[in-house]
């Protein structure tokens, strides 16, 4: 009786989970199916077509001809990569100092980190854009990276990480006569690998998703990123959904592939970094 | 004596290296965030010409204009509507899913996790394009599947709800991951004790799960509300400026974008975004006070 009831509950739960999983996947399936259709097939109503009549790459060809996706990939990778690099380097340094060293001024300095984290990023956008204009740096990779040169969230995360490391290691390093930078670089930093992976995943996901900032600072065709290119493409092809879907597919496939290979790092990275915020 | 000077030497070194290590971050945050925050407040009190030329001090006129601007007033209502729908649904569904997946011997846990998390790794710009097509009135899959003709994105009555549904769909997986991490720290004995007392599934959920993960729940609700108040990407990607549903759908950040970067009235744009900041701070403050009644830190 009891096991039967248990089984029924389990079956019911799987039914709910599978239904929701389908809802999650269906939009992506529909995007893929549409991208292989002709425009006429995509707007045929009687009968409504779920599948393309044959596998056609016309939409992809058109989109690839009119947009240089290699440049878009390159810009996006540079944006993501440089943001990760900046976050890891500056946040590790500051995180170690805030988490392990007691020195005058550190509390006030750390409050700046907290203030930044509490304020919505749109507050900073106009002045940041004006700085980019004054530096004559619009339409550059530097402009894309600019707001992420340092990371308040990363500093916070790394401070928590360093603060939790055991004290005896540091003492041993001190007895061995290592100075502060050496203790930081050789003894402590290697122990923060999992937090650094979490920070990288977090930084990558949010840099890749950003839309407003890249759209404002970089408007020339060869300085766009995938997200801002989609915003431009939507205006050009709106009457042709197979082409819009093909462009969207090209834009989101690399990250999805990357995600399937490194799922554990992605999910754990978000769980640890998100949970610590 | 000698010991003392040694200590002061170490203290001096700590001071020196401490500041060297935090310097890039502190300088960066000052230049990128603290100065811009002050600049934005300053600009919001001025009438400005094209990007930074000719500031004229006008006091709170931008704010007065803002609250008599019908579009902005409506966008405040829209933003709150979106938040009030998106946050509770995305949090509640995610929590139920996390509880289901956290059951002992639940099969397929990691496969489900991978799938639910998928929208998190896709740019909102692409997600918006896909949904725009799914929700297309005439040719969209949803209307044709159910044989209906709803103007999901063109009817002023539905626009904001469609955007909220997409927001819920996008966030479920992210919230679920955070809840799962929290649930894994709840000892199973609590459930066994509740079962011995004859608690059913709903009672266990309300009296064991929710109180025990209340710190995570609180954290997720606060951060999701802050994020929901800043909704922009989906609306921007899904609605053209001529869309009849735009006025009843556009958010505060959408108005900010229009005012600052399309019309280029940066004083006015700054005032809009300062109002957003005040709303967010107020909501967060209320939640920090309210949490004392329901969040249990063990």
Interface residues (C-beta under 8 A of the other chain):
Chain A: X9 X13 X14 X16 X17 X20 X21 X23 X24 X25 X27 X28 X30 X31 X34 X42 X43 X45 X48 X89 X90 X91 X93 X94 X96 X97 X98 X101 X102 X103 X104 X105 X106 X109 X112 X113 X115 X116 X118 X119 X120 X121 X122 X123 X124 X125 X126 X127 X128 X130 X131 X133 X146 X147 X149 X150 X151 X152 X155 X179 X180 X181 X184 X205 X208 X209 X211 X212 X216 X226 X227 X228 X230 X231 X234 X238 X241 X244 X245 X247 X248 X251 X252 X255 X256 X258 X259 X260 X263 X266 X267 X270 X271 X272 X274 X275 X277
Chain B: X11 X13 X14 X15 X17 X18 X19 X21 X22 X24 X25 X26 X28 X29 X30 X31 X32 X33 X34 X35 X36 X37 X39 X40 X43 X51 X52 X93 X97 X100 X101 X103 X106 X107 X108 X110 X112 X113 X114 X115 X116 X117 X118 X119 X120 X121 X122 X123 X124 X125 X126 X127 X129 X130 X131 X133 X134 X136 X138 X139 X141 X144 X169 X172 X173 X174 X177 X178 X180 X181 X182 X201 X216 X219 X223 X226 X229 X230 X232 X233 X236 X237 X240 X253 X256 X257 X260 X261 X266 X269 X270 X273 X274 X276 X277 X280 X281 X284
